[in-house]
Amino acid sequence: MAHAPSDYHRGEMDIHEQVKTYEFVMSLTKWGSLTVAVSVLFATLWFCTGAGFMGALATAIVLAVLGGVFLRGGGGH
């Protein structure tokens, strides 16, 4: 069984747009995850513990700053 010829040739396509899209989605995922984590921590500490608003806010700010430092650092590569 013979294969039909194709216009696709491995390694010859310009993938810059795909790379930019992938990097955008990964960045959105990282920063979105940090936002959700900070929001959940803040709400949990404020409403479910005796920490109160100021304790929850201070802890959420610490997590946001540390998360921002680690995410900007590049991490794995």
N, CA and C of each residue as an Amber inpcrd file, in Angstrom:
protein
   231
   0.8370000  -1.1710000   0.0000000   0.0000000   0.0000000   0.0000000
   0.8880000   1.2420000   0.0000000   0.7690000   2.0400000  -1.0080000
   1.5930000   3.2410000  -1.1510000   0.9140000   4.4290000  -0.4790000
   1.7360000   5.3100000   0.0800000   1.2100000   6.5070000   0.7170000
   1.1560000   7.6410000  -0.2990000   0.1170000   8.4450000  -0.2070000
  -0.0290000   9.5880000  -1.1050000   0.9840000  10.6670000  -0.7330000
   1.5040000  11.3720000  -1.7130000   2.4520000  12.4560000  -1.4100000
   1.7620000  13.5600000  -0.6020000   2.5530000  14.2410000   0.2120000
   2.0060000  15.2610000   1.0940000   2.7820000  16.5600000   0.9400000
   2.0970000  17.6760000   1.2210000   2.7640000  18.9730000   1.2000000
   3.5630000  19.2110000   2.4770000   3.3260000  18.3890000   3.4990000
   4.0160000  18.5400000   4.7770000   5.3830000  17.9010000   4.7100000
   6.3890000  18.6640000   5.1000000   7.7520000  18.1520000   5.2020000
   8.2670000  18.4980000   6.5880000   8.5810000  17.4880000   7.3480000
   8.9670000  17.6700000   8.7390000  10.1370000  18.6430000   8.8800000
   9.9520000  19.6330000   9.7830000  11.0110000  20.5780000  10.0940000
  11.0930000  21.7720000   9.1750000  10.2170000  21.8870000   8.1980000
  10.2990000  22.9910000   7.2450000   9.2690000  24.0920000   7.4890000
   8.3820000  23.8890000   8.4510000   7.3310000  24.8800000   8.6790000
   7.7740000  25.9170000   9.7070000   7.2810000  27.1380000   9.5320000
   7.5440000  28.2100000  10.4860000   6.5750000  28.0520000  11.6570000
   7.1000000  27.8370000  12.8480000   6.2470000  27.5650000  14.0020000
   6.2780000  28.6990000  15.0300000   6.7000000  29.8750000  14.6480000
   6.8180000  30.9830000  15.6020000   5.4680000  31.3500000  16.2230000
   4.4040000  31.3300000  15.4290000   3.0910000  31.6590000  15.9880000
   2.6430000  30.6110000  16.9920000   2.8930000  29.3440000  16.7010000
   2.5240000  28.2840000  17.6320000   3.3150000  28.3890000  18.9220000
   4.5870000  28.7290000  18.8320000   5.4260000  28.8790000  20.0160000
   4.9140000  30.0300000  20.8750000   4.5690000  31.1590000  20.2460000
   4.0410000  32.3030000  20.9920000   2.7180000  31.9560000  21.6620000
   1.8510000  31.2310000  20.9580000   0.5720000  30.8270000  21.5350000
   0.7910000  29.8960000  22.7120000   1.6910000  28.9340000  22.5840000
   1.9890000  28.0020000  23.6660000   2.5260000  28.7490000  24.8850000
   3.4530000  29.6710000  24.6690000   4.0130000  30.4380000  25.7750000
   2.9480000  31.3050000  26.4490000   2.0300000  31.8750000  25.6490000
   0.9460000  32.6770000  26.2040000   0.0250000  31.8270000  27.0740000
  -0.3480000  30.6490000  26.5920000  -1.2400000  29.7670000  27.3420000
  -0.5570000  29.2930000  28.6290000   0.7150000  28.9560000  28.5680000
   1.4330000  28.5290000  29.7680000   1.5280000  29.6710000  30.7830000
   1.7890000  30.8720000  30.3100000   1.8640000  32.0320000  31.2060000
   0.5050000  32.3010000  31.8370000  -0.5450000  32.2400000  31.0290000
  -1.8950000  32.4450000  31.5420000  -2.2540000  31.3930000  32.5800000
  -1.8350000  30.1610000  32.3470000  -2.1110000  29.0810000  33.2880000
  -1.3760000  29.3110000  34.6060000  -0.0900000  29.6680000  34.5350000
   0.6950000  29.9000000  35.7560000   0.1260000  31.0460000  36.5730000
  -0.0880000  32.1970000  35.9500000  -0.5620000  33.3700000  36.6770000
  -2.0050000  33.1910000  37.1200000  -2.8030000  32.5170000  36.3260000
  -4.1740000  32.2350000  36.7240000  -4.2280000  31.3160000  37.9310000
  -3.3500000  30.3200000  37.9560000  -3.2890000  29.4080000  39.1030000
  -2.8720000  30.1520000  40.3680000  -1.9250000  31.0530000  40.2490000
  -1.5090000  31.8520000  41.4080000  -2.6620000  32.7290000  41.8910000
  -3.3910000  33.3260000  40.9740000  -4.5360000  34.1620000  41.3360000
  -5.6020000  33.3620000  42.0750000  -5.9010000  32.1660000  41.5710000
  -6.8890000  31.3130000  42.2340000  -6.3960000  30.9020000  43.6170000
  -5.1220000  30.5350000  43.7280000  -4.5760000  30.1130000  45.0250000
  -4.6350000  31.2450000  46.0470000  -4.2690000  32.4480000  45.6360000
  -4.3050000  33.5940000  46.5440000  -5.7480000  33.8980000  46.9520000
  -6.6730000  33.8420000  46.0100000  -8.0810000  34.1130000  46.3080000
  -8.6700000  33.0880000  47.2650000  -8.3810000  31.8160000  47.0340000
  -8.9020000  30.7610000  47.9030000  -8.2960000  30.8810000  49.3040000
  -7.0030000  31.1380000  49.3800000  -6.3590000  31.3110000  50.6870000
  -6.9770000  32.4840000  51.4440000  -7.1380000  33.6050000  50.7620000
  -7.7000000  34.7960000  51.3920000  -9.1130000  34.5200000  51.9160000
  -9.9670000  33.9590000  51.0810000 -11.3520000  33.6970000  51.4910000
 -11.4220000  32.6730000  52.6190000 -10.5820000  31.6540000  52.5420000
 -10.5890000  30.6220000  53.5810000 -10.1500000  31.1840000  54.9230000
  -9.0780000  31.9450000  54.9210000  -8.5960000  32.5140000  56.1860000
  -9.5650000  33.5500000  56.7480000 -10.1950000  34.3270000  55.8820000
 -11.0890000  35.3720000  56.3370000 -12.3810000  34.8050000  56.9190000
 -12.9790000  33.8580000  56.2070000 -14.2990000  33.3770000  56.6100000
 -14.2910000  32.1100000  57.4600000 -13.2330000  31.3300000  57.4110000
 -13.2570000  30.0200000  58.0760000 -12.3140000  29.9070000  59.2630000
 -11.5710000  30.9490000  59.5720000 -10.6680000  30.9040000  60.7240000
 -10.8110000  32.1860000  61.5210000 -10.0980000  32.2550000  62.5740000
 -10.1220000  33.4530000  63.4010000  -9.1170000  34.5090000  62.9710000
  -8.5070000  34.3490000  61.8170000  -7.4770000  35.2830000  61.3670000
  -8.0520000  36.6610000  61.0650000  -9.3010000  36.7050000  60.6380000
  -9.9190000  37.9860000  60.3120000  -9.4410000  38.5290000  58.9840000
  -9.9620000  39.7060000  58.6430000  -9.6500000  40.3020000  57.3510000
  -8.1710000  40.6520000  57.2120000  -7.6050000  41.2980000  58.1960000
  -6.2080000  41.7410000  58.0980000  -5.2350000  40.5590000  58.0620000
  -5.4940000  39.5350000  58.8670000  -4.6370000  38.3560000  58.8330000
  -4.7080000  37.6430000  57.4960000  -5.9130000  37.5430000  56.9530000
  -6.0900000  36.9090000  55.6440000  -5.4220000  37.7290000  54.5490000
  -5.5780000  39.0420000  54.6260000  -4.9730000  39.9290000  53.6220000
  -3.4500000  39.8500000  53.6630000  -2.8840000  39.8910000  54.8440000
  -1.4250000  39.8180000  54.9730000  -0.8840000  38.4980000  54.4260000
  -1.5450000  37.4050000  54.7560000  -1.0950000  36.1000000  54.2790000
  -1.2400000  35.9890000  52.7570000  -2.3310000  36.5110000  52.2280000
  -2.5510000  36.4680000  50.7780000  -1.5040000  37.3040000  50.0450000
  -1.1470000  38.4440000  50.6150000  -0.1210000  39.2890000  49.9880000
   1.2260000  38.5760000  49.9920000   1.5650000  37.9270000  51.0910000
   2.8250000  37.1810000  51.1610000   2.8530000  36.0900000  50.0940000
   1.7490000  35.3430000  49.9660000   1.6920000  34.2920000  48.9450000
   1.7900000  34.8820000  47.5470000   1.1260000  36.0020000  47.3040000
   1.1680000  36.6320000  45.9890000   2.5850000  37.0990000  45.6310000
   3.2630000  37.6940000  46.6030000   4.6300000  38.1780000  46.3460000
   5.5820000  37.0030000  46.1050000   5.5250000  35.9980000  46.9770000
   6.3990000  34.8320000  46.7930000   6.0930000  34.1000000  45.4890000
   4.8190000  33.9430000  45.1880000   4.4360000  33.2950000  43.9350000
   4.9240000  34.0810000  42.7340000   4.7920000  35.4060000  42.7920000
   5.2820000  36.2450000  41.7000000   6.7740000  36.1330000  41.5120000
   7.5170000  36.0770000  42.6080000   8.9840000  35.9390000  42.5280000
   9.3470000  34.6020000  41.8770000   8.6830000  33.5310000  42.3120000
   8.9980000  32.2130000  41.7530000   8.5620000  32.0910000  40.2930000
   7.4230000  32.6530000  39.9370000   6.9590000  32.5530000  38.5540000
   7.7990000  33.4030000  37.6080000   8.2660000  34.5410000  38.0560000
   9.1200000  35.3800000  37.2000000  10.5090000  34.7680000  37.0340000
  10.9220000  33.9660000  38.0030000  12.2650000  33.3730000  37.9630000
  12.4740000  32.3850000  36.8290000  11.4290000  31.8430000  36.2440000
  11.5940000  30.9140000  35.1500000  11.5570000  29.4650000  35.5620000
  11.9380000  29.1680000  36.7840000  11.7880000  27.8260000  37.3150000
  12.5920000  26.7540000  36.6010000  11.9320000  25.9470000  35.7860000
  12.5250000  24.7140000  35.2770000  13.5000000  24.8420000  34.1250000
  13.4950000  25.9300000  33.3830000  14.3730000  25.9810000  32.2220000
  14.9180000  27.3320000  32.0780000
